[in-house]
Amino acid sequence: MRTYAKPIAAVTGALALASTLTACGGSSAASDEKTVTVYSADGLKGEAGDGWYDKVFKDFEKKTGIKVEYVEGGSGEMVQRALREKSNTQADVIVTLPPFIQQADSKGLLQAYEPQGSDQVSGADKSGDGKWTSVVNNYFGFIHNKKELPAAPKSWEELLDAKYKNKLQYSTPGVAGDGTAVLIKAMHDFGGQEPAMEYLKKLQANNVGPSSSTSKLAPKVDKGELLVANGDVQMNFAQARSMPNLGIWFPAKGAGKPTTFALPYAAGLVDKAPHGENGKKLLDFMLSEQAQREVSAIGGGFPARKDVKPTDANAIELAKILDGVEIFEPDWADIDKNLKTYVDAWKSATGS
């Protein structure tokens, strides 16, 4: 999760207006408004207004006259907020990392809509019933301080060394998408829930403690306050423009190959969205060829559309980062079904 969030207070007026219109039965008036509200996991909005969202939202407003009201936080946080507002819907579009987009779907927060261009998104990166589709592809990873720790650790086991005590931190599973990804990768690499929790229990001796925001960890790593933290390729690649000491790496189990998995930003149209037609237009725009070509050049991520193959310098460097890394595909249906069980097991193992 990221620190460059637009303060929720900044959109209070817009949300209050939407609430008033909905509460008064003014849905038709609301649908005519030139606005669309997006609830999103953080990472695509630039710290200095130079991120993919910044460019896409600006271009979208210029083309359509529709202003984007933006609220960001952890993936789980955004789903829970939308769930609390289910009887008085405020958001039109929700963007989260897995497994939270599946969670949003299972809780009835999404309606079916297949944006223009979604036919070029791989089947694994969208739902079969049209409830959500990836708009930016991404991969889970870790970061290290290249100055204090020039050679990145190679394995999970290395992180148990005493030199990492109070110099290691990962974001909270069940709250942060990237934090939840720590559990997913550990369970894959260690071969199941029990051995993964045994490892994370040992790792807790070096862990600084919980963090609801993954993005807040990167500045600490850049300054050397932390040597290692979790993150994701897109976010950390973009942050490295202003944080030169960040290095991206992927832990392996023992002497095995480093592994990772796709952790895309997946978007869906919110059920009973107050500005549903505007939400559809924004989803179409996000998956337009122009916006997809800017994913790597501006956002530091990977296009969701398989027919868009950028050749900019960032795209080339991103490909190198993943060179030699084994990519596995999690069982998202199982994770969605058993997420609470996994998070509870982590809490029990770590005392968090």
HELIX and SHEET records of a PDB file:
HELIX    1   1 ILE A    8  VAL A   11  5                                   4    
HELIX    2   2 THR A   12  ALA A   23  1                                  12    
HELIX    3   3 SER A   27  ASP A   32  1                                   6    
HELIX    4   4 TRP A   52  THR A   64  1                                  13    
HELIX    5   5 SER A   75  ARG A   84  1                                  10    
HELIX    6   6 PHE A  100  SER A  106  1                                   7    
HELIX    7   7 SER A  118  GLN A  120  5                                   3    
HELIX    8   8 GLY A  123  ASP A  125  5                                   3    
HELIX    9   9 GLU A  157  LEU A  160  5                                   4    
HELIX   10  10 ALA A  162  TYR A  164  5                                   3    
HELIX   11  11 GLY A  177  PHE A  190  1                                  14    
HELIX   12  12 GLN A  193  LEU A  203  1                                  11    
HELIX   13  13 LEU A  217  LYS A  223  1                                   7    
HELIX   14  14 VAL A  233  GLN A  239  1                                   7    
HELIX   15  15 GLY A  276  MET A  286  1                                  11    
HELIX   16  16 GLU A  289  GLY A  299  1                                  11    
HELIX   17  17 ALA A  313  ILE A  321  1                                   9    
HELIX   18  18 TRP A  332  THR A  350  1                                  19    
SHEET    1   A 5 LYS A  67  GLY A  73  0                                        
SHEET    2   A 5 THR A  35  ALA A  41  1                                        
SHEET    3   A 5 VAL A  93  THR A  96  1                                        
SHEET    4   A 5 TYR A 265  VAL A 270 -1                                        
SHEET    5   A 5 LEU A 110  GLN A 111 -1                                        
SHEET    1   B 6 LYS A  67  GLY A  73  0                                        
SHEET    2   B 6 THR A  35  ALA A  41  1                                        
SHEET    3   B 6 VAL A  93  THR A  96  1                                        
SHEET    4   B 6 TYR A 265  VAL A 270 -1                                        
SHEET    5   B 6 THR A 133  ASN A 137 -1                                        
SHEET    6   B 6 PHE A 302  PRO A 303 -1                                        
SHEET    1   C 4 LEU A 168  GLN A 169  0                                        
SHEET    2   C 4 VAL A 228  ASP A 232  1                                        
SHEET    3   C 4 PHE A 140  ASN A 145 -1                                        
SHEET    4   C 4 LEU A 246  TRP A 249 -1                                        
SHEET    1   D 2 THR A 259  PHE A 261  0                                        
SHEET    2   D 2 GLU A 326  PHE A 328  1                                        
END                                                                             
